[in-house]
Amino acid sequence: MPADTMSSVLVIDDDERFAATLAQALTRRGWRARVAHNVAAALAAVRAEAPDAAAVDLKLADEDGLTLIGPLRAAHPKLKIVMLTGYANIATAVKAIKLGADDYLAKPVTAKDVADVLARGAHTKRSGDGAAPLETMSPRRLEWEHIQRVLVENDGNVSATARTLRMHRRTLQRKLAKRPTQI
């Protein structure tokens, strides 16, 4: 169940199936969830009914989810904003937090992961409530996620992926043979 002060969430993701599934799972966990699939729909939804939290995808088709942070924060300064992305890297995580996001989660995520982060309230540095800081993704996990993304972009071609990453092909093959590290 969400915290008493957090009861409604806006899920903003261009993947309609993922957004609907996440919203449904959050609803089962006690949240009132609504969905928006692009920047304009998200801003209209926030103006119509102020949610307590927003789960925002980093890439919204041809739009950038980071552009939503400022308007969401301006509309509702206490809104809990969690960025979700399948393209996790340190630079976008830092940028999202600097722009005002409270947290950053790398996909694939479960509804439980999102609900847990939303229920925690504001990020420790913002709230000052003494709560334990959220676990951040390890550099090894970030590297694994980045390699996987580039591998997909190169249609599974290891040689092309190695060239893109400016890495020796054998080094890449060794990294791919290892299991991904945990967050």
VONUMAR-554978 format. One record per residue (C-alpha): residue in one letter; y, x, z; residue number from 0. Coordinates in steps of 0.1 Angstrom, whole numbers, plus 5000, padded with zeros to 4 digits. Layout:
REM VONUMAR-554978
{residuo = a; c2 = Y; c1 = X; c3 = Z; num = NUM}
...
This chain:
REM VONUMAR-554978
{residuo = m; c2 = 5000; c1 = 5000; c3 = 5000; num = 0}
{residuo = p; c2 = 5035; c1 = 5013; c3 = 4993; num = 1}
{residuo = a; c2 = 5059; c1 = 5021; c3 = 5021; num = 2}
{residuo = d; c2 = 5079; c1 = 4992; c3 = 5034; num = 3}
{residuo = t; c2 = 5110; c1 = 5004; c3 = 5016; num = 4}
{residuo = m; c2 = 5092; c1 = 5009; c3 = 4983; num = 5}
{residuo = s; c2 = 5078; c1 = 4978; c3 = 4967; num = 6}
{residuo = s; c2 = 5088; c1 = 4977; c3 = 4930; num = 7}
{residuo = v; c2 = 5081; c1 = 5003; c3 = 4904; num = 8}
{residuo = l; c2 = 5091; c1 = 5006; c3 = 4867; num = 9}
{residuo = v; c2 = 5065; c1 = 5024; c3 = 4846; num = 10}
{residuo = i; c2 = 5082; c1 = 5040; c3 = 4815; num = 11}
{residuo = d; c2 = 5058; c1 = 5053; c3 = 4790; num = 12}
{residuo = d; c2 = 5055; c1 = 5049; c3 = 4752; num = 13}
{residuo = d; c2 = 5017; c1 = 5048; c3 = 4754; num = 14}
{residuo = e; c2 = 5013; c1 = 5011; c3 = 4759; num = 15}
{residuo = r; c2 = 4977; c1 = 5013; c3 = 4771; num = 16}
{residuo = f; c2 = 4984; c1 = 5040; c3 = 4797; num = 17}
{residuo = a; c2 = 5015; c1 = 5021; c3 = 4809; num = 18}
{residuo = a; c2 = 4997; c1 = 4988; c3 = 4812; num = 19}
{residuo = t; c2 = 4968; c1 = 5004; c3 = 4830; num = 20}
{residuo = l; c2 = 4990; c1 = 5023; c3 = 4854; num = 21}
{residuo = a; c2 = 5011; c1 = 4992; c3 = 4861; num = 22}
{residuo = q; c2 = 4980; c1 = 4972; c3 = 4868; num = 23}
{residuo = a; c2 = 4965; c1 = 4998; c3 = 4891; num = 24}
{residuo = l; c2 = 4998; c1 = 5001; c3 = 4910; num = 25}
{residuo = t; c2 = 4999; c1 = 4963; c3 = 4913; num = 26}
{residuo = r; c2 = 4964; c1 = 4964; c3 = 4929; num = 27}
{residuo = r; c2 = 4978; c1 = 4989; c3 = 4954; num = 28}
{residuo = g; c2 = 5006; c1 = 4966; c3 = 4965; num = 29}
{residuo = w; c2 = 5034; c1 = 4975; c3 = 4941; num = 30}
{residuo = r; c2 = 5053; c1 = 4950; c3 = 4919; num = 31}
{residuo = a; c2 = 5051; c1 = 4969; c3 = 4886; num = 32}
{residuo = r; c2 = 5069; c1 = 4964; c3 = 4854; num = 33}
{residuo = v; c2 = 5067; c1 = 4983; c3 = 4821; num = 34}
{residuo = a; c2 = 5091; c1 = 4997; c3 = 4796; num = 35}
{residuo = h; c2 = 5082; c1 = 5017; c3 = 4765; num = 36}
{residuo = n; c2 = 5115; c1 = 5033; c3 = 4755; num = 37}
{residuo = v; c2 = 5148; c1 = 5044; c3 = 4768; num = 38}
{residuo = a; c2 = 5167; c1 = 5012; c3 = 4759; num = 39}
{residuo = a; c2 = 5140; c1 = 4989; c3 = 4774; num = 40}
{residuo = a; c2 = 5140; c1 = 5010; c3 = 4806; num = 41}
{residuo = l; c2 = 5177; c1 = 5008; c3 = 4810; num = 42}
{residuo = a; c2 = 5177; c1 = 4971; c3 = 4804; num = 43}
{residuo = a; c2 = 5149; c1 = 4966; c3 = 4829; num = 44}
{residuo = v; c2 = 5168; c1 = 4986; c3 = 4856; num = 45}
{residuo = r; c2 = 5199; c1 = 4966; c3 = 4850; num = 46}
{residuo = a; c2 = 5180; c1 = 4933; c3 = 4852; num = 47}
{residuo = e; c2 = 5162; c1 = 4941; c3 = 4884; num = 48}
{residuo = a; c2 = 5167; c1 = 4973; c3 = 4905; num = 49}
{residuo = p; c2 = 5133; c1 = 4988; c3 = 4911; num = 50}
{residuo = d; c2 = 5126; c1 = 5010; c3 = 4941; num = 51}
{residuo = a; c2 = 5108; c1 = 5036; c3 = 4920; num = 52}
{residuo = a; c2 = 5103; c1 = 5047; c3 = 4884; num = 53}
{residuo = a; c2 = 5074; c1 = 5066; c3 = 4869; num = 54}
{residuo = v; c2 = 5089; c1 = 5081; c3 = 4837; num = 55}
{residuo = d; c2 = 5070; c1 = 5099; c3 = 4809; num = 56}
{residuo = l; c2 = 5086; c1 = 5131; c3 = 4797; num = 57}
{residuo = k; c2 = 5081; c1 = 5123; c3 = 4760; num = 58}
{residuo = l; c2 = 5089; c1 = 5087; c3 = 4749; num = 59}
{residuo = a; c2 = 5080; c1 = 5087; c3 = 4712; num = 60}
{residuo = d; c2 = 5111; c1 = 5103; c3 = 4696; num = 61}
{residuo = e; c2 = 5131; c1 = 5101; c3 = 4728; num = 62}
{residuo = d; c2 = 5132; c1 = 5124; c3 = 4758; num = 63}
{residuo = g; c2 = 5124; c1 = 5109; c3 = 4792; num = 64}
{residuo = l; c2 = 5147; c1 = 5135; c3 = 4808; num = 65}
{residuo = t; c2 = 5177; c1 = 5117; c3 = 4794; num = 66}
{residuo = l; c2 = 5168; c1 = 5087; c3 = 4816; num = 67}
{residuo = i; c2 = 5171; c1 = 5105; c3 = 4849; num = 68}
{residuo = g; c2 = 5209; c1 = 5106; c3 = 4849; num = 69}
{residuo = p; c2 = 5214; c1 = 5069; c3 = 4840; num = 70}
{residuo = l; c2 = 5186; c1 = 5058; c3 = 4864; num = 71}
{residuo = r; c2 = 5201; c1 = 5078; c3 = 4892; num = 72}
{residuo = a; c2 = 5236; c1 = 5065; c3 = 4884; num = 73}
{residuo = a; c2 = 5224; c1 = 5029; c3 = 4884; num = 74}
{residuo = h; c2 = 5205; c1 = 5033; c3 = 4917; num = 75}
{residuo = p; c2 = 5211; c1 = 5065; c3 = 4937; num = 76}
{residuo = k; c2 = 5182; c1 = 5059; c3 = 4960; num = 77}
{residuo = l; c2 = 5157; c1 = 5052; c3 = 4932; num = 78}
{residuo = k; c2 = 5125; c1 = 5074; c3 = 4936; num = 79}
{residuo = i; c2 = 5120; c1 = 5090; c3 = 4901; num = 80}
{residuo = v; c2 = 5086; c1 = 5106; c3 = 4893; num = 81}
{residuo = m; c2 = 5083; c1 = 5124; c3 = 4859; num = 82}
{residuo = l; c2 = 5049; c1 = 5123; c3 = 4842; num = 83}
{residuo = t; c2 = 5039; c1 = 5145; c3 = 4814; num = 84}
{residuo = g; c2 = 5010; c1 = 5157; c3 = 4793; num = 85}
{residuo = y; c2 = 5032; c1 = 5188; c3 = 4784; num = 86}
{residuo = a; c2 = 5036; c1 = 5204; c3 = 4818; num = 87}
{residuo = n; c2 = 5054; c1 = 5236; c3 = 4821; num = 88}
{residuo = i; c2 = 5076; c1 = 5253; c3 = 4847; num = 89}
{residuo = a; c2 = 5108; c1 = 5250; c3 = 4826; num = 90}
{residuo = t; c2 = 5106; c1 = 5212; c3 = 4822; num = 91}
{residuo = a; c2 = 5096; c1 = 5207; c3 = 4858; num = 92}
{residuo = v; c2 = 5126; c1 = 5227; c3 = 4870; num = 93}
{residuo = k; c2 = 5149; c1 = 5209; c3 = 4846; num = 94}
{residuo = a; c2 = 5136; c1 = 5175; c3 = 4857; num = 95}
{residuo = i; c2 = 5141; c1 = 5183; c3 = 4894; num = 96}
{residuo = k; c2 = 5176; c1 = 5197; c3 = 4887; num = 97}
{residuo = l; c2 = 5185; c1 = 5165; c3 = 4868; num = 98}
{residuo = g; c2 = 5175; c1 = 5145; c3 = 4898; num = 99}
{residuo = a; c2 = 5138; c1 = 5136; c3 = 4895; num = 100}
{residuo = d; c2 = 5121; c1 = 5135; c3 = 4929; num = 101}
{residuo = d; c2 = 5087; c1 = 5147; c3 = 4917; num = 102}
{residuo = y; c2 = 5068; c1 = 5159; c3 = 4886; num = 103}
{residuo = l; c2 = 5032; c1 = 5152; c3 = 4879; num = 104}
{residuo = a; c2 = 5011; c1 = 5166; c3 = 4850; num = 105}
{residuo = k; c2 = 4988; c1 = 5142; c3 = 4831; num = 106}
{residuo = p; c2 = 4961; c1 = 5133; c3 = 4833; num = 107}
{residuo = v; c2 = 4970; c1 = 5116; c3 = 4866; num = 108}
{residuo = t; c2 = 4953; c1 = 5088; c3 = 4884; num = 109}
{residuo = a; c2 = 4970; c1 = 5057; c3 = 4897; num = 110}
{residuo = k; c2 = 4962; c1 = 5070; c3 = 4931; num = 111}
{residuo = d; c2 = 4981; c1 = 5102; c3 = 4925; num = 112}
{residuo = v; c2 = 5012; c1 = 5083; c3 = 4913; num = 113}
{residuo = a; c2 = 5009; c1 = 5057; c3 = 4941; num = 114}
{residuo = d; c2 = 5006; c1 = 5085; c3 = 4967; num = 115}
{residuo = v; c2 = 5037; c1 = 5103; c3 = 4954; num = 116}
{residuo = l; c2 = 5057; c1 = 5071; c3 = 4952; num = 117}
{residuo = a; c2 = 5047; c1 = 5061; c3 = 4987; num = 118}
{residuo = r; c2 = 5058; c1 = 5094; c3 = 5002; num = 119}
{residuo = g; c2 = 5094; c1 = 5086; c3 = 4998; num = 120}
{residuo = a; c2 = 5120; c1 = 5111; c3 = 4985; num = 121}
{residuo = h; c2 = 5111; c1 = 5147; c3 = 4980; num = 122}
{residuo = t; c2 = 5114; c1 = 5168; c3 = 5011; num = 123}
{residuo = k; c2 = 5145; c1 = 5187; c3 = 5001; num = 124}
{residuo = r; c2 = 5163; c1 = 5154; c3 = 4994; num = 125}
{residuo = s; c2 = 5152; c1 = 5134; c3 = 5024; num = 126}
{residuo = g; c2 = 5151; c1 = 5160; c3 = 5050; num = 127}
{residuo = d; c2 = 5125; c1 = 5139; c3 = 5069; num = 128}
{residuo = g; c2 = 5103; c1 = 5168; c3 = 5076; num = 129}
{residuo = a; c2 = 5074; c1 = 5156; c3 = 5055; num = 130}
{residuo = a; c2 = 5051; c1 = 5182; c3 = 5040; num = 131}
{residuo = p; c2 = 5063; c1 = 5193; c3 = 5006; num = 132}
{residuo = l; c2 = 5043; c1 = 5181; c3 = 4977; num = 133}
{residuo = e; c2 = 5017; c1 = 5204; c3 = 4961; num = 134}
{residuo = t; c2 = 5030; c1 = 5221; c3 = 4930; num = 135}
{residuo = m; c2 = 5009; c1 = 5231; c3 = 4901; num = 136}
{residuo = s; c2 = 4997; c1 = 5267; c3 = 4903; num = 137}
{residuo = p; c2 = 5007; c1 = 5291; c3 = 4876; num = 138}
{residuo = r; c2 = 4971; c1 = 5293; c3 = 4864; num = 139}
{residuo = r; c2 = 4969; c1 = 5256; c3 = 4861; num = 140}
{residuo = l; c2 = 5002; c1 = 5255; c3 = 4842; num = 141}
{residuo = e; c2 = 4988; c1 = 5282; c3 = 4819; num = 142}
{residuo = w; c2 = 4956; c1 = 5262; c3 = 4813; num = 143}
{residuo = e; c2 = 4976; c1 = 5230; c3 = 4805; num = 144}
{residuo = h; c2 = 4998; c1 = 5249; c3 = 4781; num = 145}
{residuo = i; c2 = 4969; c1 = 5265; c3 = 4763; num = 146}
{residuo = q; c2 = 4951; c1 = 5232; c3 = 4760; num = 147}
{residuo = r; c2 = 4983; c1 = 5215; c3 = 4746; num = 148}
{residuo = v; c2 = 4987; c1 = 5243; c3 = 4720; num = 149}
{residuo = l; c2 = 4950; c1 = 5242; c3 = 4711; num = 150}
{residuo = v; c2 = 4953; c1 = 5204; c3 = 4704; num = 151}
{residuo = e; c2 = 4984; c1 = 5210; c3 = 4683; num = 152}
{residuo = n; c2 = 4964; c1 = 5235; c3 = 4663; num = 153}
{residuo = d; c2 = 4935; c1 = 5211; c3 = 4658; num = 154}
{residuo = g; c2 = 4912; c1 = 5232; c3 = 4680; num = 155}
{residuo = n; c2 = 4916; c1 = 5263; c3 = 4659; num = 156}
{residuo = v; c2 = 4914; c1 = 5292; c3 = 4683; num = 157}
{residuo = s; c2 = 4928; c1 = 5318; c3 = 4659; num = 158}
{residuo = a; c2 = 4959; c1 = 5297; c3 = 4651; num = 159}
{residuo = t; c2 = 4963; c1 = 5289; c3 = 4688; num = 160}
{residuo = a; c2 = 4961; c1 = 5326; c3 = 4697; num = 161}
{residuo = r; c2 = 4988; c1 = 5334; c3 = 4670; num = 162}
{residuo = t; c2 = 5010; c1 = 5306; c3 = 4684; num = 163}
{residuo = l; c2 = 5006; c1 = 5319; c3 = 4719; num = 164}
{residuo = r; c2 = 5011; c1 = 5355; c3 = 4708; num = 165}
{residuo = m; c2 = 4978; c1 = 5363; c3 = 4725; num = 166}
{residuo = h; c2 = 4948; c1 = 5383; c3 = 4713; num = 167}
{residuo = r; c2 = 4921; c1 = 5359; c3 = 4701; num = 168}
{residuo = r; c2 = 4894; c1 = 5373; c3 = 4724; num = 169}
{residuo = t; c2 = 4917; c1 = 5370; c3 = 4754; num = 170}
{residuo = l; c2 = 4922; c1 = 5334; c3 = 4745; num = 171}
{residuo = q; c2 = 4885; c1 = 5328; c3 = 4741; num = 172}
{residuo = r; c2 = 4879; c1 = 5343; c3 = 4776; num = 173}
{residuo = k; c2 = 4905; c1 = 5320; c3 = 4791; num = 174}
{residuo = l; c2 = 4890; c1 = 5290; c3 = 4773; num = 175}
{residuo = a; c2 = 4855; c1 = 5298; c3 = 4786; num = 176}
{residuo = k; c2 = 4867; c1 = 5295; c3 = 4822; num = 177}
{residuo = r; c2 = 4870; c1 = 5262; c3 = 4839; num = 178}
{residuo = p; c2 = 4905; c1 = 5249; c3 = 4846; num = 179}
{residuo = t; c2 = 4918; c1 = 5258; c3 = 4880; num = 180}
{residuo = q; c2 = 4929; c1 = 5230; c3 = 4904; num = 181}
{residuo = i; c2 = 4965; c1 = 5221; c3 = 4909; num = 182}
